[in-house]
């Protein structure tokens, strides 16, 4: 637990230093397929006052850490941003970002109907 807190403090520091990288094809995917404005993603990452959850995920490489960040946009919408922290390059890469709605969350969490 203590290690995760140290990692998150390091990520906050890198975000303040503007060490966030969004590559061209990722930017295009986020804007065109997921219909999320890049400015919304950047503003939520730079000022994480709406951050409601962090979940560590399995990274692809040994020296990387991947996190799922959940930001509250409104009462019904959440912004999910997946980032990868590359320790060797000391940078944060945005992998993807998308918006979920409360209605979809409820459909996923509904219990199975007895027959």
C-alpha positions in Angstrom: 0.0 0.0 0.0 2.8 2.4 0.9 4.5 1.7 -2.5 1.3 2.6 -4.4 1.1 5.9 -2.5 4.7 6.7 -3.4 4.0 5.9 -7.0 0.9 8.1 -7.1 2.9 11.0 -5.5 5.5 10.6 -8.3 2.7 10.6 -10.9 1.2 13.8 -9.4 4.7 15.4 -9.6 5.1 14.4 -13.2 1.7 15.8 -14.1 2.6 19.1 -12.5 5.8 19.2 -14.5 3.7 18.7 -17.8 5.4 15.3 -18.5 2.2 13.9 -20.0 2.4 12.5 -23.6 -0.5 11.9 -25.8 0.6 10.6 -29.2 -1.1 11.4 -32.4 -2.9 8.2 -33.1 -4.1 8.0 -29.5 -5.4 11.6 -29.7 -7.3 10.7 -32.8 -8.8 7.6 -31.3 -9.9 9.4 -28.2 -11.5 12.3 -30.1 -13.1 10.3 -33.0 -14.0 6.9 -31.6 -14.7 7.7 -28.0 -16.0 11.3 -28.6 -14.0 12.8 -25.8 -12.3 16.2 -26.1 -8.5 16.1 -25.5 -8.8 19.3 -23.5 -11.2 17.6 -21.0 -8.7 14.8 -20.5 -5.7 17.1 -20.0 -7.6 19.5 -17.7 -8.7 16.5 -15.5 -5.2 15.1 -15.4 -3.6 18.5 -14.5 -6.2 19.3 -11.8 -7.4 16.1 -10.3 -10.0 17.6 -8.0 -12.6 15.3 -9.5 -10.6 12.1 -9.1 -12.8 9.5 -7.4 -10.8 6.3 -7.9 -7.4 4.8 -8.9 -6.9 1.2 -9.9 -3.5 -0.4 -10.8 -3.6 -2.6 -13.8 -1.3 -5.2 -15.3 1.5 -3.5 -17.3 2.9 -4.7 -20.5 6.5 -4.3 -19.6 8.7 -4.8 -16.5 9.5 -1.2 -15.8 6.0 0.2 -16.5 3.1 0.9 -14.2 -0.4 1.2 -15.7 -3.3 2.9 -13.8 -7.0 3.4 -14.4 -8.1 6.8 -13.2 -11.7 7.6 -12.7 -12.9 11.3 -12.7 -16.4 12.5 -12.0 -17.7 14.8 -14.7 -21.3 15.1 -13.5 -23.9 13.1 -11.5 -24.3 10.8 -14.4 -21.0 10.7 -16.2 -17.5 9.6 -15.4 -14.3 10.0 -17.4 -12.0 7.0 -17.3 -8.4 7.6 -18.3 -5.8 4.8 -18.6 -2.3 6.0 -18.2 1.1 4.2 -18.2 4.0 5.5 -16.1 7.3 4.6 -17.8 9.9 4.7 -15.0 12.9 4.6 -17.3 11.8 7.6 -19.4 10.2 9.3 -16.4 7.1 10.2 -18.4 3.3 9.5 -18.4 1.6 8.2 -21.5 -2.1 8.4 -22.0 -3.3 5.0 -23.4 -7.0 5.7 -23.8 -9.9 7.8 -22.4 -13.6 7.3 -22.5 -16.8 8.4 -20.8 -19.1 6.0 -19.0 -22.7 6.7 -18.0 -24.5 5.7 -14.9 -27.2 3.9 -16.9 -24.5 1.6 -18.4 -23.0 1.0 -15.0 -26.4 -0.1 -13.7 -26.9 -2.5 -16.6 -23.6 -4.1 -16.0 -24.2 -4.5 -12.2 -27.8 -5.9 -12.5 -28.2 -9.2 -10.8 -29.2 -12.2 -12.9 -32.9 -12.9 -13.2 -34.2 -16.2 -11.7 -36.2 -18.4 -14.0 
